[in-house]
Amino acid sequence: MGGEQARVSRVCENLSKRFELKLFYPSIRKIEVRPFFETENFEYENRGSKKERVFWKDIQLVNNISNKLKKFNPDIIHHHFGAMPTLINSVIAGNELKIPQVSTFHQFWPLCYRGSYWDFDGNVCSERNVCGRCMLSIPIINKLLDLRWKKTVQWILNSVNHFITYSKFMKEKLIKTGVNKERISVIPYGVDFENVSSKNQKREYIIFSGRLSREKGVDLFLRAVSKLRERKFKTVIIGDGPQREEYEDLARELGLNIQFVGWLNDRNEYYQYLKRAICVVIPSLWIENSPLVIGEAFACGTPVIGTNSGGIPELIRESGAGFVVERSADEIAKRIEVLIEDKKVREEMGQKGRVFAEKYLSWEKNVARIAEIYEKLVASE
């Protein structure tokens, strides 16, 4: 699973310990079904005819979602915003049934139509708050779609009762669109502490973990590592994606011996790598909300080096468990070298990360804060 699906699955797993929960998801999504909660998909591909659709409203899809909601009869609908049109239609269904709605922003959709503030040309466009200009590569049509999209987004933002974000950066984006700050809660993603220890182990890896695509800055990571050939460490890239072969070729060109291990679905195996890491590097070029791996590294007592992008700097600076850098291979390399050479700095940062994770990132605290939002909304109805 990718980061978004993994987050949803684990959030549901932990909420199900406290609530009767059912996860509805579109048939095009691949969700890891866990035994802790009930899941049910709804047909997405057999959508209504063009006559049944008005822009992003799909009457047949709304009815499909509404029927499932009526059968389950929930007190709260908790959306996990990732992409349209399923989320738009689930909000419509919730409105029609007058059920309180909470929405978690995993990425920047629907504020940015592409969900990333990353345009067709691979440029960051974070100066915009609500934007639909990347729907098509036809400028004149896009201007019209952009206006329509902005109206649709404002309708969504006005329809949902409360929003949850993983970062203060995302919260500020929402406030700039006109959402009252009282309707927004920043709740960092929870971390699994079970079977995760920060005890001292041999630290030998420099790790990148994430999707292997341009916006993630993997080439920047490889070029930074290539500047440290004389240092003793192993480089591991966890993850997969459309540019994997390109990055494997680049690693060979740079004369690097990189372990490309793919996605590690076995969490114990994944954490074994993190626990033996000198540091985890997040070299993102695009605007990130709050990458999963930051909290996971902290739980393992591993420092994080991250670019000054979106929500990445927040947890690093608040915890003191790493370095915030600009998008520069030279700067990343310098910070990696500090952590290789200075064991005291590395261990102090690792300890700060673990303490921070235990204090602020436990699932118990995460679920308690979400439950408080649910209870207030139900009580106000």
C-alpha positions in Angstrom: 0.0 0.0 0.0 1.0 3.6 -0.6 1.3 6.1 2.3 -2.3 7.3 2.1 -3.9 3.8 2.1 -1.6 2.7 4.9 -2.6 5.7 7.0 -6.3 5.0 6.5 -5.9 1.4 7.4 -4.0 2.0 10.6 -6.3 4.9 11.6 -9.3 2.6 11.2 -7.5 -0.2 13.1 -6.9 2.0 16.1 -10.3 3.7 16.1 -12.0 0.3 15.9 -10.7 -0.4 19.4 -13.0 2.3 20.7 -15.8 2.6 18.2 -18.0 0.4 16.0 -16.5 1.2 12.7 -17.0 0.4 9.0 -14.7 1.4 6.2 -16.4 2.2 2.8 -14.0 2.5 -0.1 -14.3 2.7 -3.9 -13.8 -0.4 -5.9 -10.8 1.1 -7.7 -8.9 1.4 -4.4 -6.7 -1.4 -3.0 -7.1 -1.4 0.8 -5.4 -3.8 3.1 -8.3 -5.5 4.9 -7.4 -6.1 8.5 -9.4 -8.3 11.0 -10.0 -5.4 13.4 -12.8 -3.7 11.5 -15.4 -4.3 8.8 -14.9 -3.1 5.3 -17.2 -2.8 2.3 -16.5 -1.3 -1.1 -18.9 0.6 -3.4 -19.0 0.4 -7.1 -17.2 3.3 -8.7 -16.6 2.2 -12.3 -20.2 1.6 -13.1 -21.0 5.3 -12.7 -24.1 7.0 -13.8 -24.6 8.2 -17.4 -23.6 11.7 -18.5 -27.2 12.8 -17.9 -27.0 11.6 -14.3 -23.8 13.6 -13.7 -23.6 17.3 -13.1 -19.9 18.3 -13.1 -18.5 16.2 -10.2 -21.9 15.2 -8.8 -22.8 11.6 -9.8 -26.4 10.9 -8.8 -26.0 7.1 -9.2 -22.8 7.2 -7.0 -24.5 9.4 -4.4 -27.4 7.0 -4.2 -25.0 4.0 -3.9 -23.2 5.6 -1.0 -26.4 6.8 0.7 -27.9 3.3 0.6 -24.8 1.9 2.3 -24.8 4.7 4.9 -28.5 4.2 5.7 -27.9 0.5 6.3 -25.0 1.1 8.7 -26.7 4.2 10.3 -23.5 5.9 11.5 -23.3 8.8 14.0 -20.4 10.3 12.2 -19.0 10.1 8.7 -15.2 10.5 8.6 -13.9 11.2 5.1 -10.2 10.7 4.2 -9.7 13.2 1.4 -7.5 11.8 -1.3 -9.1 12.3 -4.8 -12.3 13.2 -6.5 -15.0 12.4 -7.5 -15.8 9.8 -4.8 -15.1 12.1 -1.9 -17.3 14.9 -3.4 -20.2 12.5 -3.8 -19.7 11.1 -0.3 -19.9 14.6 1.1 -23.1 15.1 -0.9 -24.5 11.9 0.5 -23.6 12.9 4.1 -25.3 16.3 3.6 -28.5 14.7 2.3 -28.7 12.3 5.3 -27.8 15.1 7.7 -24.9 13.2 9.4 -22.1 15.2 11.0 -18.9 15.0 8.8 -15.2 15.0 9.6 -12.5 15.1 7.0 -8.8 14.3 7.2 -6.5 15.8 4.6 -3.8 13.4 3.7 -2.5 15.5 0.8 -3.6 18.9 -0.6 -6.6 17.7 -2.6 -9.1 19.4 -3.0 -7.3 22.7 -2.5 -5.1 21.6 -5.4 -6.8 19.6 -8.1 -3.7 17.3 -8.4 -3.3 17.1 -4.7 0.3 18.1 -4.7 0.9 21.7 -5.7 3.1 20.2 -8.4 2.2 21.2 -11.9 2.5 19.4 -15.3 6.0 20.8 -15.8 7.3 19.6 -12.4 7.2 23.0 -10.8 6.1 23.8 -7.2 3.2 26.2 -7.1 2.5 26.6 -3.4 1.6 30.3 -3.7 -1.9 29.2 -4.7 -4.5 28.2 -2.1 -7.3 26.8 -4.2 -6.5 25.8 -7.8 -7.9 23.7 -10.5 -5.7 24.9 -13.4 -4.0 21.5 -13.9 -7.1 19.5 -14.9 -6.2 19.7 -18.6 -3.2 21.0 -20.5 -5.5 23.4 -22.5 -5.1 26.9 -21.0 -8.4 28.4 -22.1 -10.6 25.5 -21.0 -8.6 25.3 -17.7 -9.5 28.9 -16.8 -13.2 28.0 -16.9 -12.6 24.7 -15.0 -10.5 26.5 -12.5 -13.4 28.9 -11.6 -15.8 25.9 -11.3 -13.4 24.0 -9.2 -12.9 26.9 -6.8 -16.7 27.0 -6.3 -16.8 23.3 -5.7 -14.0 23.4 -3.2 -15.7 26.2 -1.2 -18.9 24.1 -1.2 -17.0 21.1 0.2 -15.3 23.3 2.9 -18.6 24.7 3.9 -20.3 21.3 4.1 -17.9 19.5 6.3 -18.2 20.1 10.1 -14.6 19.6 11.1 -11.2 19.1 9.5 -8.2 17.1 10.7 -4.7 17.9 9.2 -1.4 16.3 10.0 0.5 19.6 9.8 0.2 23.2 10.8 1.2 24.1 7.2 -2.0 22.4 6.0 -4.0 24.1 8.6 -2.7 27.5 7.4 -3.7 26.6 3.9 -7.2 25.9 5.0 -7.5 29.1 7.0 -6.4 31.1 4.0 -9.3 29.6 2.0 -11.7 31.0 4.7 -12.2 28.0 7.0 -12.5 29.1 10.6 -9.5 27.9 12.6 -11.9 26.5 15.3 -13.0 23.9 12.7 -9.5 22.6 12.1 -7.5 20.3 14.4 -3.8 19.4 13.8 -3.4 15.7 14.9 -0.1 14.2 13.8 -0.3 10.7 12.5 0.1 8.0 15.1 3.1 5.7 15.4 3.2 1.9 16.1 5.4 1.4 19.2 4.7 -2.3 19.5 7.8 -4.3 18.8 9.7 -1.0 18.1 12.7 -0.2 20.2 15.1 2.7 20.2 17.8 0.7 22.0 21.3 1.2 20.6 22.1 -1.1 17.7 24.7 -1.0 15.0 23.9 2.1 12.9 25.0 1.4 9.4 22.3 2.6 6.9 21.4 5.9 5.2 17.8 5.4 4.2 15.3 6.9 1.8 11.7 5.6 2.2 8.9 6.5 -0.2 7.6 6.5 -3.7 10.2 6.5 -6.4 9.1 9.4 -8.5 10.6 12.8 -9.4 8.8 14.9 -6.8 10.2 12.9 -4.0 13.8 14.0 -4.8 15.4 10.6 -5.0 18.0 11.8 -7.5 18.9 14.5 -5.0 19.4 11.8 -2.4 21.6 9.7 -4.7 23.7 12.7 -5.6 24.2 13.6 -1.9 25.2 10.0 -1.1 27.7 10.0 -4.0 29.6 12.8 -2.3 30.3 10.6 0.7 32.0 7.6 -1.0 34.9 7.6 1.5 32.6 7.2 4.5 31.5 3.8 5.7 27.8 3.2 5.5 25.2 1.3 3.4 22.5 3.1 1.4 19.0 1.6 1.3 16.1 2.8 -0.7 12.7 1.5 0.5 9.8 1.9 -1.8 8.9 1.6 -5.5 7.5 3.8 -8.2 7.5 4.9 -11.9 11.1 6.1 -11.8 12.7 3.1 -10.1 14.7 1.9 -13.2 15.8 5.5 -13.9 17.2 5.8 -10.3 18.8 2.3 -10.5 20.6 3.5 -13.7 21.6 6.8 -12.0 23.0 4.9 -9.0 25.1 2.8 -11.4 26.3 5.9 -13.2 27.4 7.5 -9.9 29.2 4.3 -9.0 27.0 3.6 -6.0 26.1 0.3 -4.5 22.5 0.9 -3.5 20.1 -1.7 -2.0 16.7 -1.1 -3.7 14.5 -3.3 -1.4 11.0 -2.2 -2.7 8.0 -1.8 -0.4 8.3 -3.7 2.9 4.9 -4.9 3.9 6.3 -6.8 6.9 6.4 -4.0 9.5 9.0 -5.8 11.6 11.4 -6.0 8.7 10.7 -2.3 7.9 11.5 -1.2 11.4 14.6 -3.3 11.5 16.0 -1.1 8.8 15.0 2.1 10.6 16.4 0.9 13.9 19.8 0.3 12.2 19.8 3.6 10.3 22.3 6.4 10.9 19.5 8.7 9.5 16.5 8.8 7.3 16.6 11.4 4.5 13.4 13.1 3.1 14.7 15.1 0.1 11.3 16.1 -1.3 11.1 18.7 -4.0 7.3 19.1 -3.8 5.2 20.3 -1.0 4.6 17.6 1.6 1.9 17.5 4.2 3.6 15.3 6.8 5.4 12.1 5.6 4.8 9.0 7.6 8.4 8.1 7.9 9.3 11.0 10.2 7.3 9.6 13.1 8.4 6.1 12.3 12.1 7.1 12.4 11.6 9.0 15.7 10.0 5.9 17.2 13.2 4.0 16.3 15.5 6.6 17.7 16.7 7.6 14.3 17.4 11.2 13.3 15.7 12.7 10.2 17.1 15.0 7.5 14.3 16.7 5.6 14.0 19.5 3.1 12.3 22.8 4.0 9.1 21.9 2.3 5.5 22.1 3.5 5.0 20.3 6.8 8.3 18.4 6.8 10.2 20.9 9.0 7.6 21.1 11.8 8.2 17.8 13.5 11.9 17.9 13.0 12.2 21.4 14.5 9.8 20.8 17.3 11.5 17.6 18.4 15.1 18.7 17.7 15.6 15.2 16.2 17.3 16.1 12.9 18.2 18.7 10.4 16.1 20.9 8.1 17.9 21.5 4.8 17.3 23.3 1.5 16.9 21.3 -1.7 20.7 20.9 -2.2 22.7 17.7 -2.5 25.7 19.4 -1.0 23.7 20.5 2.1 22.1 17.1 2.5 25.6 15.4 2.2 27.0 17.7 4.9 24.3 16.9 7.4 24.6 13.1 6.7 28.3 13.4 7.3 27.7 15.1 10.7 25.6 12.2 11.8 28.1 9.6 10.5 31.0 11.3 12.2 29.5 12.5 15.5 28.0 9.6 17.4 27.0 11.9 20.3 25.0 14.2 18.1 23.4 11.2 16.4 22.4 9.6 19.7 21.1 12.8 21.3 18.9 13.5 18.3 17.7 9.9 18.2 16.7 10.1 21.9 14.9 13.4 21.4 13.0 11.8 18.5 11.9 8.9 20.6 10.8 11.1 23.6 8.9 13.3 21.2 7.2 10.4 19.5 6.1 8.8 22.9 4.8 12.2 24.1 2.9 13.3 21.0 2.6 10.6 18.4 1.2 7.6 20.2 -2.0 6.1 18.8 -3.7 6.4 22.2 -3.3 10.2 22.1 -4.3 10.3 18.4 -7.5 8.3 18.9 -8.4 10.3 22.1 -8.2 13.6 20.2 -10.3 12.2 17.2 -12.8 10.8 19.7 -13.2 14.2 21.3 -14.0 15.7 18.0 -16.6 13.0 17.3 -18.3 13.4 20.7 -18.6 17.2 20.4 -20.2 17.0 17.0 -22.7 14.3 18.0 -23.5 16.2 21.2 -24.2 19.4 19.2 -26.7 17.7 16.9 
